[in-house]
Amino acid sequence: MLAGRASDRGRTRPHIVVLGGGFAGLNAAHALRRVDADVTLLDKNNYHTFQPLLYQVSTAYLPPEEVGSALRTIFRRQANLTVRVGELAEVSWAQRVLRCRDNSTIDFDYLILAAGAETNFFGVPGMREHAWPLYTLTDAVRLRRHLLSILERAARNVGPDGTGSGCRPIRVVVVGGGPTGVETAGALSSMAHEVVGPAARLGVTLVEAGPRLLSALSPRSSQRALIDLCHRRVDVRLNRSVKAADACGVTLSGGERIDTDTVIWAAGVQASGLSRALGLELNRRGQIVVDPQLRVPDHPGVFAAGDLAAIPDTPGGPPLPMLAPVAIQSGRHAGKQVARLIEGQPLQEFRYRDKGVMAVLGRGDAVAELPLSRRTTGRYPLQFGGFVAWLLWLVVHIAYLISFRNRLQVLIDWAWNYFTSRGTGAILFDGPDPPSCDVAADESAANASAPQPRDGSDPLRSQEPGTARIRPG
Ligand SMILES: Cc1cc2nc3c(=O)[nH]c(=O)nc-3n(C[C@H](O)[C@H](O)[C@H](O)COP(=O)(O)OP(=O)(O)OC[C@H]3O[C@@H](n4cnc5c(N)ncnc54)[C@H](O)[C@@H]3O)c2cc1C
């Protein structure tokens, strides 16, 4: 039935659109490589982002190009696939046409929705304007520039005798004690030393609303993470949530105030806002409800995968977590189901294969928890930590990186960092930004600008004397 529409539009074979070049979209598109159809991979960026290593970009351990891969390069050998750069704005389900923000349109016979997720500030006052999110490569590059700016500003206020206002540790607050928050806090604790040497110090506070860090892992791994971060002089605040943020600090539950102009938000994501514009059934997190075959109900030929989809692990159970392996496996499955539809074969149910969880705590140290069988989701009998877990984390991340070139470059940089503790050399283009507040640096707060969202939802403003600071681009 659906394939007939292709000829209605002057095509000789079906047209499949894969929305999103994240883990889910890439694997869906790859699964379609032998199908007799035209495949369009649509993404608002021309690159794929390896999100698990974004924190290493923001803390200047890796350059951005090593965690981003150009989509055209990834698919250069897939003859039936075209990459198209554009931001999907809406879908006409009746006409089976996608409309992008630039008003261009794309027809489709089959559609795989894999637009991922976005930062969720949970409505905390001031957070959108003043916190640094860490979800996209742009977020990571902006945060990196900000961190390098505060370090360089502090370093120039340290005298030759090692004294001066720059000697005070610069306070950085990380919100959220999940893997991203823990990994970011651990990396920040050694960033200053590796970037500017003893000339400046970062004082890192990690705030977690729950009673333990890494709540998706066992209490043993949580305890290990807590002890490790304390050894790295990270100030961990459990059972505390951030109630409000402004240009010069945050207020915690209980009323405590922490002065800082650097609040890193690692506390939550929700399904891409696009899902709310599509008129489909959504769950509480804004994810598109799908059936066990990953089909979107009442929309023949339309599938959803990855973070954007609410994929139940068991019938009627809670959705699978927003993790890379879920996105990879569900994307591949959605691609295969479209192939089966085109080839006239019956559809198959999606079965998630849980491969465990890991979090890195610092150089040479990580925690890992692995299942012993394919179907023990959420229960990990094999738990270990330390150097072996770190080696495993390293191997897994290298294996999942998209191209051989990226794997090789990241491996070289990690080996260099591990043996030299000198980082890869963090370049700060155009000198440090002026401070947004006087809590962390030498200059007065006179240059502080009106608050603007730091999640990329506003255009960057150029600096006008006395009105705005230069925001990293
Ligand atoms: C900082 C961070 C660290 C993480 N660490 C880990 C980890 O250690 N282990 C782990 O398993 N998981 C981790 N995750 C989660 C994991 O990265 C995600 O679950 C996974 O990337 C989801 O893949 P996806 O394809 O569904 O979405 P994404 O990877 O988000 O891809 C979505 C794609 O859709 C595109 N897109 C979005 N909207 C539109 C639009 N309107 N039009 C066109 N294109 C659009 C985006 O540009 C993007 O390329 C981490 C996530 C983050 C943010």
The ligand as a Gaussian input file, in Angstrom:
#p B3LYP/6-31G(d) Opt

LIG

0 1
 C       26.410000      14.575000      28.108000
 C       25.821000      13.217000      27.834000
 C       26.490000      12.068000      28.247000
 C       25.962000      10.813000      27.992000
 N       26.662000       9.709000      28.408000
 C       26.168000       8.486000      28.133000
 C       26.907000       7.324000      28.504000
 O       27.985000       7.414000      29.081000
 N       26.382000       6.107000      28.198000
 C       25.182000       5.968000      27.544000
 O       24.757000       4.857000      27.263000
 N       24.452000       7.051000      27.196000
 C       24.916000       8.300000      27.461000
 N       24.195000       9.408000      27.100000
 C       22.880000       9.225000      26.445000
 C       23.051000       8.894000      24.968000
 O       24.027000       9.719000      24.407000
 C       21.699000       9.075000      24.273000
 O       20.792000       8.159000      24.856000
 C       21.774000       8.801000      22.790000
 O       22.686000       9.675000      22.170000
 C       20.409000       8.968000      22.137000
 O       20.540000       8.794000      20.761000
 P       19.404000       9.328000      19.778000
 O       19.822000       8.942000      18.406000
 O       18.074000       8.887000      20.250000
 O       19.424000      10.895000      19.949000
 P       20.636000      11.975000      19.695000
 O       21.957000      11.317000      19.817000
 O       20.296000      13.096000      20.579000
 O       20.406000      12.360000      18.174000
 C       19.296000      13.104000      17.751000
 C       19.642000      13.771000      16.443000
 O       18.473000      14.396000      15.941000
 C       18.798000      15.678000      15.455000
 N       17.588000      16.504000      15.563000
 C       16.925000      16.841000      16.680000
 N       15.845000      17.591000      16.383000
 C       15.841000      17.735000      15.043000
 C       14.988000      18.418000      14.125000
 N       13.890000      19.086000      14.538000
 N       15.282000      18.372000      12.805000
 C       16.392000      17.703000      12.368000
 N       17.234000      17.040000      13.196000
 C       16.960000      17.052000      14.518000
 C       19.925000      16.150000      16.350000
 O       20.718000      17.136000      15.700000
 C       20.694000      14.859000      16.582000
 O       21.707000      14.666000      15.641000
 C       24.711000      10.690000      27.333000
 C       24.025000      11.831000      26.917000
 C       24.574000      13.086000      27.161000
 C       23.831000      14.310000      26.699000

